[in-house]
Amino acid sequence: MKDGVRIAVVGTGAIAQLTHIPVLSKLRGASLVALCDNDGAKARALADRFGVPDVFTDFEELLDSDELDAVVIATPNHLHEPHVLSALRQKLHVLCERPLALSPRGVERCLAAAQRAERVLAVGHNHRFRTDVQALDQFIRNSELGQVTSIRAGSLQVRRNADGWRNRRAESGGGVFLEQGFPLLDLALWLADQPAPVRVSANMRRGRGAGAVEDTMQVFLECENGLVFIMDLSWSHVGDEDRWWFEVHATRGSARLSPLRVTKELNGRAVDVSPSGAASRESPFLQSYRAEIAHFLAMIRGEVAYEPPAEQVMVQRIVDAVYKAADDGKEIRF
């Protein structure tokens, strides 16, 4: 790895074009050596634009290359598990976009394969790496806000492209909940130190046809430490703008993201204790991916401890329970 971790990006859709490729093409300690996509013309155009030396249209052919240390998997959701397993069989480190698999058993297979291969397996939960989230995490872990009692989050999108694999359940695994709610769920559980779920109820509106996905979802999740997580999602919102929110409520304070605002009870009064500092010229979105990829590379180099993403088994169990609760119209208990 004299010239940095040699890495390929598999799947050159929107997220790879916006984050993985531009970040890796400039990130110190990384050498972006190849792109892989079944649309060869698109991959070649991106490779030329970012100075990537090689392009593949066949994933297995890419894996046969001796010039790789790691891959970023940014393919449609149903391909994540098979692509992760194939890469690990070739002894490659893997950063996979969420979700790691479309079932708890699939996540377990990926974790076991990474252990056998003795390679790093990471899941792309970029929200964890946002600077505002990192600051909020310190407030929570230092018990400055008291006990977290509820987290309320949501994402409302005014319009949604009706085409593409994200609208086919066999390929996506779900609609707005899997696309927008999954990262919010993971963030809530991570900030709350992975509390065990107790019960969940949900309501959704799904399109017509056996393969349709939901365009709205409301979720209520209770955990055994008393934490309640409430979420509202839509990608068919009728309004003048998109909305995204994430709020933490605790016994001695509260906080919200975008921008970070923290209120703490001091001497019987609510005081704004939001951290201040120079605003970054980089968007929180791109900054979070840059930090996520840098952390992945640091784990590969042994500069930070590697922690297998074992918590993703429980996250996927909750995802399955949310869909079952919405389908059956009944509360699900764990």
C-alpha positions, 0 to 999 in steps of 0.5 A: 500500500505504498501509494495508498489503499488501492480501491475500486468503486462498484456501481457508478450511480448518483451516490458514487458520482456525488461522494465516493468517486470525487472524495477518493480521487483526492483523498490522501492515503487512497488510490482510486484505481478502477470503476465498475458498472454495467454501463461501460460508457458512463463508467468510462466518462467518469473515469476520464473526468476523475483520472481513474485508470481502469474501467470494468463492466464485469464485477467478477473480472474486477475481482480477478485483478491483482491491483486491489486492496478494497472495494466500495459497493454502491450497487442497487440494494439487492446486490449488496450481499452477493457483491460483499460476499464475492469481494470478501472471498477475494480477501478484499476490504469492503465498504458497503452502502446501506443496507448491508443486506436485505435480511438479518440472516444476510447481514450475519452471512456478511459478518461471518465472511469478513471474519473468515477473510480477516478483512474490514467490513464497514457499512456506509452510515455517513450520518454518524460521521457528520461534525454536528452529529459527533458534537451531539454524540459527545453531549449525550455520552458525557451525560450533559443532557441527562437521560435520552427519552425520545428521538423524533426524526423525519424526511419529507420530499416534495417530489420523487422520480418514479423511475429506477430500481428504488421503486421496484421492491425486488431490487430495493427491498423497500421504498421511502423507509429503506431509503430515508428512514433506515439511516435515521433509525441507525443514527438514533440507535447509535446515539442511544448506544444500541438499546434493545427494541421492545415493540414497534408499530407503523403505518404506510401507503404503498403503490399498486402492484405486488412489486410496488414500494411505499411512498409514506411511512410513520413509525413508533419504536419503543426500546427497553430503556424507555427510549421512544423513537418516532419517525415520519417519512414521505417522498410524495410530500405536497409542500413548497420544499423538502424537510429533514429533521432530527431531534433529541429530547432528554431529561435535562436538555434537548438538541436538534440537527441542521444546524446543531442547536443544544439546549441544557438546563442550568440552574433551573433555566434553559440555556443555549449551549450550542457549540460555535465555530467557523462554518465549513466550506464543505457541505455536511453531506460531503463532509460526512462521506469524506470522514466515513471513507477516511475512517474506513481507510484508517481501519484498513491501515490499523490506525484505529480499531476495527469494530465489525458492524454487528449491530446491523443484525438488530437494525435489520430485524427492526426494519423487518418488524416495521414492514410487518407491523405496517403490512399487518396493521398490528404492533410487533413485539420483540 
